[in-house]
């Protein structure tokens, strides 16, 4: 059995890919394409979390694209990504956790809501990590000897 009082700092991902509200969705496309991630926190100039873009948000944008894979349609699709700002697509209502919060608190957030990632912020709301349902599963099913 795992310790439900373990802090988020012990399980969160610290190296977080992020975007800014004035970045274009092309940056989000590049991040999702190049990395095995499903959520991108959006931060302001002071590194404070102001939103999040999920892969679902991104796929909704792509849903409006042409299905044809011609050179012209690909150029058109890329132009759309270059014209949309992250701030126009991101979810602005973002729950957050602090590093000293427990996995029990995080589990409650995940159970009560429909999201699968929560940015971890310090007391000034600056991004310091992210915790996902995948992180929680890894923690819950980790071998007890590895938790020490």
MDAnalysis code that builds the backbone (N, CA, C; Angstrom):
import MDAnalysis as mda
import numpy as np

u = mda.Universe.empty(444, n_residues=148, atom_resindex=np.repeat(np.arange(148), 3), trajectory=True)
u.add_TopologyAttr("name", ["N", "CA", "C"] * 148)
u.add_TopologyAttr("resid", np.arange(1, 149))
u.add_TopologyAttr("resname", ["UNK", "UNK", "UNK", "UNK", "UNK", "UNK", "UNK", "UNK", "UNK", "UNK", "UNK", "UNK", "UNK", "UNK", "UNK", "UNK", "UNK", "UNK", "UNK", "UNK", "UNK", "UNK", "UNK", "UNK", "UNK", "UNK", "UNK", "UNK", "UNK", "UNK", "UNK", "UNK", "UNK", "UNK", "UNK", "UNK", "UNK", "UNK", "UNK", "UNK", "UNK", "UNK", "UNK", "UNK", "UNK", "UNK", "UNK", "UNK", "UNK", "UNK", "UNK", "UNK", "UNK", "UNK", "UNK", "UNK", "UNK", "UNK", "UNK", "UNK", "UNK", "UNK", "UNK", "UNK", "UNK", "UNK", "UNK", "UNK", "UNK", "UNK", "UNK", "UNK", "UNK", "UNK", "UNK", "UNK", "UNK", "UNK", "UNK", "UNK", "UNK", "UNK", "UNK", "UNK", "UNK", "UNK", "UNK", "UNK", "UNK", "UNK", "UNK", "UNK", "UNK", "UNK", "UNK", "UNK", "UNK", "UNK", "UNK", "UNK", "UNK", "UNK", "UNK", "UNK", "UNK", "UNK", "UNK", "UNK", "UNK", "UNK", "UNK", "UNK", "UNK", "UNK", "UNK", "UNK", "UNK", "UNK", "UNK", "UNK", "UNK", "UNK", "UNK", "UNK", "UNK", "UNK", "UNK", "UNK", "UNK", "UNK", "UNK", "UNK", "UNK", "UNK", "UNK", "UNK", "UNK", "UNK", "UNK", "UNK", "UNK", "UNK", "UNK", "UNK", "UNK", "UNK", "UNK", "UNK"])
u.atoms.positions = np.array([
    [0.849, -1.183, 0.000],
    [0.000, 0.000, 0.000],
    [0.887, 1.236, 0.000],
    [0.521, 2.227, -0.764],
    [1.319, 3.442, -0.835],
    [0.871, 4.445, 0.224],
    [1.748, 5.375, 0.502],
    [1.498, 6.396, 1.512],
    [0.741, 7.564, 0.885],
    [-0.500, 7.744, 1.285],
    [-1.355, 8.795, 0.727],
    [-0.910, 10.191, 1.143],
    [0.026, 10.278, 2.085],
    [0.517, 11.591, 2.512],
    [1.788, 12.000, 1.755],
    [2.207, 11.163, 0.806],
    [3.352, 11.521, -0.031],
    [3.044, 12.836, -0.735],
    [4.019, 13.711, -0.810],
    [3.770, 15.015, -1.439],
    [3.871, 14.935, -2.957],
    [3.202, 15.867, -3.590],
    [3.224, 15.983, -5.043],
    [4.661, 16.186, -5.532],
    [5.474, 16.888, -4.757],
    [6.873, 17.123, -5.137],
    [7.608, 15.817, -5.424],
    [7.185, 14.731, -4.782],
    [7.847, 13.434, -4.962],
    [7.432, 12.702, -6.227],
    [6.326, 13.089, -6.834],
    [5.863, 12.344, -8.015],
    [5.699, 13.199, -9.267],
    [5.741, 14.519, -9.118],
    [5.468, 15.398, -10.257],
    [6.611, 15.372, -11.276],
    [6.283, 15.763, -12.488],
    [7.278, 15.967, -13.536],
    [7.763, 17.403, -13.396],
    [9.076, 17.572, -13.309],
    [9.640, 18.901, -13.078],
    [10.012, 19.612, -14.382],
    [10.430, 18.869, -15.373],
    [10.788, 19.466, -16.661],
    [9.528, 19.525, -17.515],
    [8.889, 20.692, -17.501],
    [7.582, 20.848, -18.135],
    [7.705, 21.671, -19.411],
    [7.124, 21.153, -20.487],
    [6.998, 21.946, -21.702],
    [5.854, 22.922, -21.477],
    [6.034, 24.162, -21.901],
    [5.008, 25.181, -21.675],
    [4.887, 26.070, -22.900],
    [3.842, 26.870, -22.904],
    [3.621, 27.858, -23.961],
    [3.202, 29.162, -23.295],
    [3.189, 30.214, -24.091],
    [2.726, 31.527, -23.650],
    [1.435, 31.853, -24.407],
    [0.557, 32.684, -23.839],
    [-0.707, 33.003, -24.506],
    [-0.546, 33.590, -25.904],
    [0.546, 34.309, -26.154],
    [0.754, 34.920, -27.466],
    [1.507, 34.030, -28.446],
    [1.886, 32.813, -28.022],
    [2.462, 31.846, -28.963],
    [1.355, 31.415, -29.913],
    [1.755, 30.953, -31.068],
    [0.747, 30.432, -31.995],
    [0.535, 28.942, -31.710],
    [-0.541, 28.438, -32.225],
    [-0.831, 27.009, -32.051],
    [0.184, 26.148, -32.794],
    [0.973, 26.754, -33.660],
    [2.043, 26.011, -34.323],
    [3.034, 25.498, -33.268],
    [3.313, 26.311, -32.234],
    [4.208, 25.862, -31.155],
    [3.612, 24.653, -30.435],
    [2.310, 24.702, -30.172],
    [1.633, 23.570, -29.528],
    [1.735, 22.338, -30.424],
    [1.512, 22.514, -31.711],
    [1.634, 21.416, -32.676],
    [3.035, 20.808, -32.599],
    [4.046, 21.647, -32.576],
    [5.429, 21.170, -32.512],
    [5.700, 20.419, -31.209],
    [5.200, 20.953, -30.087],
    [5.420, 20.298, -28.795],
    [4.728, 18.933, -28.720],
    [3.480, 18.876, -29.163],
    [2.762, 17.601, -29.129],
    [3.372, 16.592, -30.102],
    [3.833, 17.064, -31.258],
    [4.400, 16.172, -32.263],
    [5.749, 15.610, -31.818],
    [6.577, 16.438, -31.193],
    [7.941, 16.037, -30.849],
    [8.067, 15.329, -29.497],
    [7.036, 15.415, -28.654],
    [7.151, 14.886, -27.289],
    [5.945, 14.020, -26.954],
    [6.143, 13.112, -26.047],
    [5.061, 12.229, -25.609],
    [4.327, 12.877, -24.430],
    [3.616, 13.976, -24.738],
    [2.878, 14.714, -23.709],
    [1.448, 14.928, -24.170],
    [0.562, 15.232, -23.222],
    [-0.850, 15.436, -23.540],
    [-1.404, 16.753, -22.997],
    [-0.575, 17.508, -22.265],
    [-1.011, 18.775, -21.663],
    [0.138, 19.765, -21.673],
    [-0.183, 21.013, -21.996],
    [0.829, 22.063, -22.014],
    [0.330, 23.236, -21.171],
    [0.943, 23.453, -20.008],
    [0.586, 24.639, -19.227],
    [0.931, 25.908, -20.006],
    [0.132, 26.933, -19.806],
    [0.361, 28.229, -20.442],
    [0.733, 29.200, -19.325],
    [1.869, 29.884, -19.511],
    [2.371, 30.779, -18.471],
    [2.539, 32.200, -19.011],
    [2.465, 33.164, -18.093],
    [2.690, 34.562, -18.471],
    [4.183, 34.885, -18.375],
    [4.518, 36.167, -18.501],
    [5.920, 36.601, -18.493],
    [6.627, 36.299, -17.175],
    [5.877, 36.210, -16.084],
    [6.466, 35.912, -14.769],
    [6.405, 34.426, -14.426],
    [6.110, 33.578, -15.415],
    [6.022, 32.120, -15.250],
    [4.809, 31.680, -14.436],
    [3.809, 32.565, -14.271],
    [2.583, 32.197, -13.566],
    [1.638, 31.476, -14.533],
    [1.003, 30.432, -14.033],
    [0.078, 29.657, -14.858],
    [-1.187, 30.466, -15.119],
    [-1.523, 30.613, -16.402],
    [-2.729, 31.356, -16.794],
    [-3.688, 30.500, -17.610],
    [-3.277, 29.271, -17.924],
    [-4.139, 28.387, -18.699],
    [-3.456, 27.064, -18.962],
    [-4.151, 26.217, -19.720],
    [-3.584, 24.930, -20.114],
    [-4.205, 24.528, -21.448],
    [-3.404, 23.896, -22.289],
    [-3.901, 23.352, -23.556],
    [-3.748, 21.843, -23.471],
    [-4.859, 21.148, -23.588],
    [-4.808, 19.690, -23.588],
    [-4.722, 19.199, -25.025],
    [-4.355, 17.960, -25.173],
    [-4.328, 17.394, -26.517],
    [-5.739, 17.373, -27.099],
    [-6.751, 17.256, -26.257],
    [-8.142, 17.320, -26.727],
    [-8.460, 18.691, -27.313],
    [-7.995, 19.769, -26.650],
    [-8.183, 21.122, -27.181],
    [-7.523, 21.243, -28.559],
    [-6.318, 20.728, -28.648],
    [-5.540, 20.769, -29.886],
    [-6.247, 19.977, -30.997],
    [-6.748, 18.797, -30.656],
    [-7.427, 17.971, -31.655],
    [-8.728, 18.612, -32.136],
    [-9.382, 19.386, -31.275],
    [-10.585, 20.119, -31.708],
    [-10.229, 21.128, -32.791],
    [-9.075, 21.769, -32.659],
    [-8.610, 22.700, -33.684],
    [-8.342, 21.927, -34.979],
    [-7.651, 20.807, -34.861],
    [-7.321, 20.014, -36.046],
    [-8.558, 19.438, -36.727],
    [-9.611, 19.228, -35.959],
    [-10.845, 18.644, -36.503],
    [-11.407, 19.486, -37.648],
    [-11.198, 20.790, -37.612],
    [-11.699, 21.675, -38.659],
    [-10.839, 21.673, -39.914],
    [-9.719, 20.956, -39.880],
    [-8.817, 20.940, -41.028],
    [-9.352, 20.049, -42.135],
    [-8.842, 20.291, -43.315],
    [-9.195, 19.456, -44.451],
    [-8.626, 18.054, -44.259],
    [-9.339, 17.070, -44.726],
    [-8.896, 15.681, -44.609],
    [-7.930, 15.293, -45.719],
    [-7.903, 16.085, -46.762],
    [-7.053, 15.762, -47.899],
    [-5.600, 16.097, -47.583],
    [-4.702, 15.274, -48.052],
    [-3.278, 15.457, -47.768],
    [-2.538, 15.974, -48.997],
    [-3.087, 16.995, -49.600],
    [-2.400, 17.615, -50.732],
    [-1.445, 18.683, -50.208],
    [-0.533, 19.103, -51.062],
    [0.415, 20.136, -50.663],
    [-0.307, 21.431, -50.296],
    [-1.316, 21.785, -51.067],
    [-2.080, 23.016, -50.796],
    [-2.836, 22.918, -49.474],
    [-3.450, 21.772, -49.200],
    [-4.213, 21.640, -47.953],
    [-3.284, 21.656, -46.740],
    [-2.110, 21.060, -46.870],
    [-1.142, 21.086, -45.772],
    [-0.693, 22.525, -45.500],
    [-0.468, 23.299, -46.539],
    [-0.093, 24.706, -46.373],
    [-1.221, 25.471, -45.679],
    [-2.451, 25.188, -46.077],
    [-3.623, 25.838, -45.481],
    [-3.716, 25.496, -43.990],
    [-3.554, 24.223, -43.651],
    [-3.628, 23.783, -42.255],
    [-2.537, 24.447, -41.411],
    [-1.326, 24.522, -41.938],
    [-0.226, 25.156, -41.209],
    [-0.484, 26.651, -41.023],
    [-1.109, 27.272, -42.018],
    [-1.437, 28.698, -41.906],
    [-2.445, 28.929, -40.778],
    [-3.390, 28.020, -40.620],
    [-4.358, 28.140, -39.527],
    [-3.638, 28.048, -38.183],
    [-2.743, 27.074, -38.040],
    [-2.000, 26.934, -36.787],
    [-1.155, 28.172, -36.499],
    [-0.607, 28.801, -37.545],
    [0.191, 30.012, -37.351],
    [-0.673, 31.221, -37.005],
    [-1.958, 31.161, -37.340],
    [-2.834, 32.324, -37.102],
    [-3.569, 32.264, -35.764],
    [-3.736, 31.078, -35.202],
    [-4.433, 30.936, -33.918],
    [-3.451, 31.109, -32.762],
    [-3.830, 31.900, -31.783],
    [-2.998, 32.075, -30.600],
    [-3.381, 31.064, -29.525],
    [-2.394, 30.657, -28.756],
    [-2.625, 29.727, -27.648],
    [-3.683, 30.287, -26.703],
    [-3.625, 31.586, -26.445],
    [-4.584, 32.233, -25.548],
    [-6.027, 32.127, -26.014],
    [-6.236, 31.913, -27.306],
    [-7.581, 31.760, -27.855],
    [-8.115, 30.342, -27.700],
    [-7.214, 29.392, -27.519],
    [-7.598, 27.981, -27.471],
    [-7.538, 27.406, -26.055],
    [-6.650, 27.915, -25.238],
    [-6.398, 27.344, -23.899],
    [-7.630, 27.397, -23.002],
    [-7.662, 26.477, -22.052],
    [-8.649, 26.536, -20.977],
    [-8.105, 27.512, -19.945],
    [-8.915, 28.483, -19.575],
    [-8.453, 29.525, -18.650],
    [-8.713, 29.167, -17.190],
    [-9.689, 28.331, -16.946],
    [-9.993, 27.880, -15.581],
    [-9.107, 26.672, -15.287],
    [-8.045, 26.898, -14.532],
    [-7.072, 25.840, -14.290],
    [-6.928, 25.588, -12.795],
    [-7.157, 24.349, -12.411],
    [-6.863, 23.951, -11.032],
    [-5.350, 23.826, -10.919],
    [-4.840, 24.012, -9.732],
    [-3.401, 23.834, -9.538],
    [-3.151, 23.231, -8.162],
    [-1.986, 22.650, -8.025],
    [-1.533, 22.091, -6.762],
    [-0.218, 22.759, -6.398],
    [0.159, 22.617, -5.141],
    [1.468, 23.084, -4.693],
    [2.306, 21.859, -4.358],
    [3.626, 21.977, -4.441],
    [4.493, 20.821, -4.216],
    [4.252, 20.105, -2.893],
    [3.852, 20.849, -1.866],
    [3.647, 20.226, -0.547],
    [2.265, 19.578, -0.402],
    [1.376, 19.748, -1.381],
    [0.091, 19.050, -1.348],
    [0.337, 17.548, -1.466],
    [-0.593, 16.763, -0.971],
    [-0.408, 15.312, -0.965],
    [-1.038, 14.651, -2.196],
    [-0.621, 13.416, -2.442],
    [-1.218, 12.659, -3.545],
    [-2.696, 12.410, -3.269],
    [-3.088, 12.381, -2.018],
    [-4.497, 12.218, -1.663],
    [-5.315, 13.421, -2.157],
    [-4.775, 14.613, -1.994],
    [-5.450, 15.822, -2.491],
    [-5.543, 15.769, -4.020],
    [-4.443, 15.397, -4.661],
    [-4.444, 15.296, -6.130],
    [-5.466, 14.273, -6.603],
    [-5.532, 13.143, -5.929],
    [-6.502, 12.107, -6.314],
    [-7.926, 12.645, -6.221],
    [-8.205, 13.444, -5.196],
    [-9.521, 14.058, -5.063],
    [-9.833, 14.981, -6.227],
    [-8.857, 15.781, -6.652],
    [-9.048, 16.665, -7.817],
    [-9.365, 15.847, -9.064],
    [-8.582, 14.792, -9.280],
    [-8.786, 13.980, -10.479],
    [-10.133, 13.269, -10.458],
    [-10.549, 12.790, -9.287],
    [-11.836, 12.083, -9.178],
    [-13.018, 13.023, -9.402],
    [-12.916, 14.255, -8.961],
    [-14.041, 15.188, -9.024],
    [-14.140, 15.949, -10.334],
    [-13.116, 15.886, -11.166],
    [-13.078, 16.693, -12.389],
    [-12.790, 15.823, -13.599],
    [-12.907, 16.424, -14.763],
    [-12.716, 15.683, -16.009],
    [-11.340, 15.908, -16.630],
    [-10.411, 16.522, -15.905],
    [-9.095, 16.728, -16.478],
    [-8.125, 15.641, -16.035],
    [-6.988, 15.594, -16.721],
    [-6.020, 14.531, -16.461],
    [-4.622, 15.056, -16.152],
    [-4.511, 16.365, -15.960],
    [-3.226, 16.961, -15.596],
    [-3.489, 18.204, -14.765],
    [-2.617, 18.421, -13.790],
    [-2.745, 19.588, -12.924],
    [-1.377, 20.251, -12.809],
    [-1.274, 21.514, -13.212],
    [0.002, 22.219, -13.020],
    [0.317, 22.337, -11.526],
    [1.589, 22.265, -11.209],
    [2.059, 22.438, -9.833],
    [2.750, 23.797, -9.785],
    [2.312, 24.621, -8.837],
    [2.805, 25.996, -8.755],
    [3.330, 26.286, -7.348],
    [4.215, 27.283, -7.282],
    [4.682, 27.727, -5.970],
    [3.695, 28.760, -5.413],
    [4.031, 29.373, -4.318],
    [3.114, 30.315, -3.655],
    [2.816, 31.562, -4.506],
    [3.696, 31.868, -5.468],
    [3.462, 33.009, -6.365],
    [2.739, 32.576, -7.656],
    [2.268, 31.330, -7.683],
    [1.586, 30.716, -8.827],
    [2.513, 30.489, -10.019],
    [3.821, 30.424, -9.762],
    [4.783, 30.147, -10.825],
    [4.888, 28.641, -11.036],
    [4.942, 28.248, -12.289],
    [4.988, 26.835, -12.661],
    [6.275, 26.178, -12.169],
    [6.127, 25.080, -11.427],
    [7.291, 24.318, -10.964],
    [7.215, 22.855, -11.378],
    [6.071, 22.437, -11.930],
    [5.920, 21.048, -12.349],
    [4.514, 20.778, -12.847],
    [4.262, 19.517, -13.132],
    [2.924, 19.077, -13.531],
    [2.739, 17.663, -13.010],
    [1.530, 17.345, -12.581],
    [1.206, 15.983, -12.161],
    [0.037, 15.514, -13.018],
    [0.142, 14.300, -13.505],
    [-0.884, 13.745, -14.383],
    [-1.466, 12.480, -13.779],
    [-2.556, 12.030, -14.349],
    [-3.130, 10.764, -13.893],
    [-2.121, 9.633, -14.118],
    [-1.301, 9.747, -15.142],
    [-0.268, 8.748, -15.399],
    [0.759, 8.735, -14.265],
    [1.155, 9.922, -13.785],
    [2.070, 10.003, -12.634],
    [1.455, 9.323, -11.415],
    [0.153, 9.559, -11.229],
    [-0.549, 8.965, -10.080],
    [-0.587, 7.434, -10.197],
    [-0.847, 6.931, -11.381],
    [-0.861, 5.479, -11.575],
    [0.524, 4.884, -11.349],
    [1.537, 5.542, -11.873],
    [2.904, 5.058, -11.648],
    [3.221, 5.009, -10.163],
    [2.821, 6.041, -9.439],
    [3.059, 6.077, -8.004],
    [2.278, 4.974, -7.288],
    [1.011, 4.825, -7.624],
    [0.149, 3.854, -6.937],
    [0.605, 2.418, -7.143],
    [1.201, 2.136, -8.293],
    [1.562, 0.755, -8.599],
    [3.060, 0.511, -8.600],
    [3.801, 1.443, -8.031],
    [5.246, 1.288, -7.912],
    [5.544, 0.225, -6.857],
    [6.608, -0.498, -7.071],
    [7.024, -1.504, -6.090],
    [7.360, -0.819, -4.770],
    [6.915, -1.340, -3.639],
    [7.179, -0.700, -2.331],
    [8.654, -0.409, -2.078],
    [9.561, -1.276, -2.516],
    [10.993, -1.061, -2.301],
    [11.493, 0.188, -3.031],
    [10.847, 0.540, -4.134],
    [11.269, 1.703, -4.912],
    [10.789, 3.011, -4.305],
    [9.857, 2.963, -3.371],
    [9.321, 4.178, -2.773],
    [10.225, 4.745, -1.672],
    [11.183, 3.998, -1.264],
    [12.058, 4.446, -0.170],
    [13.102, 5.392, -0.620],
])
